[in-house]
Amino acid sequence: MTIKALFKKQADILGACVLIPTYNNAHTLGQVISDVLEYTDHVIVVDDGSTDDTKSILQSFTQIKVISYSPNKGKGWALRQGLKYATESGYRYAVTIDSDGQHFAKDLPVFLDKIEAEPDALLIGARNMDQESVPGKSSFGNRFSSFWFRVETGIKGPDTQSGYRLYPLKPLGKMHFFTRKYEFEIEVLVRAAWKGVKIDWVPVSVYYAPKEERVSHFRPFKDFFRISVLNTVLVLITFLYIKPRDFVKGIFDSQKRKQVWNDYFLVPGESDEIKAMSIAFGVFMGIVPIWGFQLAVAIFLAILFKLNKPLVIVAANISIPPMIPLIIFTSIKTGALWMGKNAVDISFTKSISLLTIQQSLKQYIVGSVTLAVVAGVFFGVLSYALLKIKTLKASKQHG
């Protein structure tokens, strides 16, 4: 059985289709469709408001499903419409391939071979970005995107911008996406990873036409700005919600507890001193009187000082809502030690509120900073001692 025949059989068994989004790529679209049809008849083309000869080209392929609309709304919207249609049509997987001729249909089999071993994974076609024909802006863009993807998900991968992908439709079916342009391919990756979908890569070939023949609808300023805004939002969500959520889930899930311990506390190559300092700094930032900005400042400084960011974030959550009244009360009481005769006396039975702080502002600020330092030092020393005990036990077991 030939490779093409085998792929057709695999596609039928696995429920896979090929999705081709296109916009004004009439000079390459026909060849891309013809090449794909050699491997499968399950082909969906989304015409994203093309104004060239795309319509007449698509009419010549009677065996494909065409989704078209006008005006142009962006690649992300085209992918969303295609994925939605594929899901409604009963497919389990959709392999997306760009219509500009950069990708080769001959690489389709590697996706299905991989998905048989890793069902419901989201696979990305990893291109060789080191070849001479790769434009400098594409190489830089890929490194930029891969860096932020790792920050947002903790996953390190060779290529996050490739449009040659296999999407598992069921895990994505209930997700509501917000982006419509090129940034969709970032949003779907990050949010799929957050949902627990495995992200993996397969090697694919890539062709970059000579500069004078190359057609790109990527708008350097507008699209890069959109991507930057999206990454800013995703990073904030990552540190304000995703990482604390995963950490807490890991604590209460016996199967994940060991993984959480290894990921956040036993980070290979990171010293016990750095971990203890991260916890101490997080506790300090969670108490200092800059309410509303504590976590944002903590994250920024953790990156600046190269601390363990997850530990800083978790420790900073010492100021969760149930703890706030206690922190305010203890801060005011601590401040009384500095105020002498001018100290304001309060009791914990009294309502602790913003009015309480206003009535003893100076005392609260001084006491809050003092408490932050003392608590930070205490938890830092305690963490360091526990980490050293763990390290000593581990060394004895291996010794």
Buried (B, 14 or more C-beta within 10 A) or exposed (E): EEEBEBBBEBBEEBBBBBBBBBBBBBBBBBEBBEBBBEBBEBBBBBBBBBEBEBEEBBEEBEEBBBBBEEEBBBBBBBBBBBBBBBBEBEBBBBBBBBBBBBBBBBBBBBBBEBBEEEEBBBBBBBBEBEEEEBEEEBEEBBEBBBEBBEBBBBBEBBBBBBBBBBBBBEBBEEEEBEBBBBBBBBBBBBBBBBEEBBBBBBEBBBEBBEEEEEEEBEEEEEBBEBBEEBBEEBBBBBBBEBBBEBBEEBEEEEEBEEEBEEBBBBBEEBEBEBBBBBBBBBBBBBBBBEEEEBBBEBBEEBEEEEBBBBBBBBBBBBBEEEBEBEBBBBBBBBBBEBBEEEBBEBEEEEEBEEEBBEEBBEBBBBBBBBBBBBBBEEBBEEBBEBBEEBEEEEEEEEE
